[in-house]
Amino acid sequence: MDQEPRPATLRVGRMIAHFFTPRGLAIACAVSLALGFGAGWTTNGWRLNARIDRIQSSYAEALRVATEAARKAERKAAEASAAADQKQVEIHERIRTETITLIKEVPTYVTPETDVRYALPVGLVRLHDDAASGSVSSLPDPARDPDAAARFAEPSPVPASKLGTVIAENYGQCRADQARLAGLQDWLREQRDIYEGR
């Protein structure tokens, strides 16, 4: 005997009846929880991924802006350095020319007759040499050698024109050092202003 085919509504009814058993409800609850958890996890992942993408894009933009600013500052600093170097060369050449001119003028202002008439004292020459070297080794201690002052008043073989030449050279070097230091200070201020964005 063949069984009669059951109508579809009867099969659906049995499935629904089976669903409301404790076992069916537990399975349905577990499936619902798994689906809800999976949907929540996926939604949260999408939200976090979107946030990560926004952070990464803002970081990339900040990095691009900072890199561009650094390149601009480096260009400006290089240009400022080149200009400072050129200015220093010009100043050095000007001071060198002025010093050479002054040295050439020494015989005009300190003539050979002056060299003969006015001998430089030994003490002045030693004092000048010690001042130039930063030492006091050749100066006597007046407490130990009371006759030293008289010996230092004796004429030296160094003519006054030589002293004039040395003084012009020393002041020329001093002015060159002063200009070099001022230029370095200006360059440092300019570099600071460039890198601090002033």
Wavefront OBJ file of the C-alpha trace (Angstrom):
o trace
v 0.000 0.000 0.000
v 1.229 3.279 -0.973
v 0.942 6.102 1.370
v -0.888 9.042 0.183
v 1.190 12.099 -0.296
v 0.751 14.462 2.547
v -0.263 17.916 1.814
v 2.459 20.592 2.188
v 0.550 22.349 4.909
v 0.667 19.283 7.054
v 4.463 19.004 6.668
v 4.888 22.688 7.578
v 2.627 22.211 10.554
v 4.743 19.346 11.842
v 7.909 21.383 11.417
v 6.383 24.205 13.398
v 5.218 21.797 16.092
v 8.726 20.302 16.226
v 10.142 23.827 16.547
v 8.212 24.488 19.750
v 9.664 21.554 21.591
v 12.378 22.343 24.158
v 15.053 20.940 21.883
v 13.807 22.959 18.899
v 13.632 26.139 20.943
v 17.211 25.604 22.204
v 18.473 25.071 18.662
v 16.554 28.125 17.391
v 17.890 30.218 20.271
v 21.466 29.078 19.641
v 21.162 29.802 15.922
v 19.641 33.229 16.633
v 22.399 34.059 19.105
v 25.091 32.948 16.660
v 23.547 34.967 13.840
v 23.121 38.036 16.092
v 26.683 37.755 17.385
v 28.045 37.305 13.867
v 26.051 40.271 12.560
v 27.187 42.449 15.483
v 30.805 41.379 15.045
v 30.699 42.116 11.312
v 29.004 45.498 11.819
v 31.515 46.474 14.497
v 34.359 45.332 12.209
v 33.048 47.521 9.408
v 32.768 50.473 11.778
v 36.291 49.955 13.164
v 37.748 49.431 9.684
v 36.150 52.700 8.557
v 37.649 54.441 11.590
v 41.087 52.917 10.896
v 40.828 54.043 7.272
v 40.010 57.607 8.394
v 42.937 57.628 10.825
v 45.316 56.246 8.193
v 44.207 58.795 5.622
v 44.550 61.683 8.095
v 48.009 60.368 9.074
v 49.004 60.134 5.416
v 47.782 63.703 4.827
v 49.649 64.975 7.908
v 52.789 63.164 6.756
v 52.458 64.662 3.277
v 52.025 68.177 4.707
v 54.950 67.730 7.139
v 57.200 66.354 4.391
v 56.304 69.247 2.116
v 56.989 71.743 4.924
v 60.327 70.078 5.702
v 61.380 70.185 2.043
v 60.382 73.840 1.821
v 62.328 74.635 5.012
v 65.373 72.745 3.715
v 65.256 74.695 0.446
v 64.962 77.989 2.292
v 67.766 76.989 4.673
v 70.036 76.032 1.768
v 69.277 79.336 0.023
v 69.944 81.233 3.257
v 73.234 79.356 3.731
v 74.352 80.132 0.194
v 73.466 83.810 0.645
v 75.283 83.929 4.000
v 78.361 82.285 2.464
v 78.374 84.774 -0.384
v 77.981 87.679 2.052
v 80.865 86.351 4.178
v 83.112 86.058 1.126
v 82.313 89.658 0.158
v 82.927 90.960 3.685
v 86.165 88.980 3.992
v 87.416 90.336 0.669
v 86.498 93.903 1.653
v 88.309 93.639 5.000
v 91.309 91.969 3.347
v 91.516 94.762 0.760
v 91.222 97.437 3.455
v 93.913 95.748 5.565
v 96.301 95.456 2.606
v 95.676 99.117 1.788
v 96.440 100.135 5.377
v 99.638 98.080 5.398
v 100.720 99.750 2.170
v 100.106 103.135 3.812
v 102.360 102.423 6.835
v 105.513 103.879 5.151
v 103.519 107.052 4.417
v 102.606 107.593 8.059
v 105.628 105.952 9.721
v 108.525 107.092 7.584
v 112.080 105.704 7.665
v 113.080 108.914 9.459
v 110.536 108.090 12.173
v 112.062 104.633 12.472
v 115.496 106.192 13.065
v 114.338 108.993 15.406
v 111.900 107.027 17.551
v 113.152 103.610 18.595
v 110.579 101.344 20.200
v 111.402 100.272 23.739
v 112.098 96.563 24.278
v 109.309 96.483 26.886
v 106.697 97.648 24.359
v 107.739 95.015 21.837
v 107.654 92.234 24.467
v 104.326 93.474 25.828
v 102.840 93.462 22.333
v 104.194 89.972 21.603
v 102.869 88.612 24.891
v 99.458 90.200 24.304
v 99.333 88.652 20.839
v 100.282 85.193 22.126
v 98.159 85.399 25.288
v 101.171 84.824 27.515
v 103.121 86.838 30.084
v 106.230 84.691 29.962
v 108.637 87.407 28.786
v 107.456 90.075 31.229
v 109.547 90.221 34.421
v 108.191 90.266 37.943
v 109.011 93.809 39.209
v 109.241 92.562 42.802
v 112.073 90.154 41.914
v 113.903 92.283 39.363
v 113.798 96.029 40.167
v 116.186 96.826 37.282
v 113.888 95.243 34.707
v 112.030 98.487 34.074
v 115.269 100.155 33.019
v 116.186 97.297 30.682
v 112.740 97.361 29.145
v 113.161 101.045 28.353
v 116.173 100.321 26.140
v 115.612 100.661 22.389
v 114.654 97.526 20.473
v 115.789 96.559 16.986
v 112.126 96.543 15.858
v 111.339 99.699 13.852
v 108.109 101.644 14.444
v 107.007 100.917 10.867
v 107.083 97.178 11.626
v 104.895 97.792 14.666
v 102.461 99.781 12.475
v 102.332 96.906 9.978
v 101.717 94.301 12.701
v 99.015 96.437 14.304
v 97.248 96.890 10.935
v 97.431 93.121 10.286
v 96.147 92.298 13.779
v 93.227 94.695 13.566
v 92.398 93.428 10.096
v 92.300 89.866 11.404
v 90.245 90.989 14.382
v 87.707 92.718 12.127
v 87.553 89.615 9.909
v 86.892 87.418 12.957
v 84.271 89.862 14.216
v 82.523 89.874 10.821
v 82.694 86.058 10.646
v 81.136 85.752 14.118
v 78.407 88.307 13.320
v 77.671 86.462 10.083
v 77.454 83.141 11.916
v 75.063 84.630 14.484
v 72.880 86.067 11.703
v 72.919 82.707 9.902
v 71.922 80.851 13.095
v 69.042 83.269 13.751
v 67.850 82.890 10.162
v 68.045 79.075 10.337
v 66.113 79.105 13.620
v 63.435 81.331 12.094
v 63.160 79.081 9.032
v 62.796 75.846 11.005
v 60.497 77.351 13.627
v 58.279 78.767 10.887
v 58.722 82.435 11.765
l 1 2 3 4 5 6 7 8 9 10 11 12 13 14 15 16 17 18 19 20 21 22 23 24 25 26 27 28 29 30 31 32 33 34 35 36 37 38 39 40 41 42 43 44 45 46 47 48 49 50 51 52 53 54 55 56 57 58 59 60 61 62 63 64 65 66 67 68 69 70 71 72 73 74 75 76 77 78 79 80 81 82 83 84 85 86 87 88 89 90 91 92 93 94 95 96 97 98 99 100 101 102 103 104 105 106 107 108 109 110 111 112 113 114 115 116 117 118 119 120 121 122 123 124 125 126 127 128 129 130 131 132 133 134 135 136 137 138 139 140 141 142 143 144 145 146 147 148 149 150 151 152 153 154 155 156 157 158 159 160 161 162 163 164 165 166 167 168 169 170 171 172 173 174 175 176 177 178 179 180 181 182 183 184 185 186 187 188 189 190 191 192 193 194 195 196 197 198
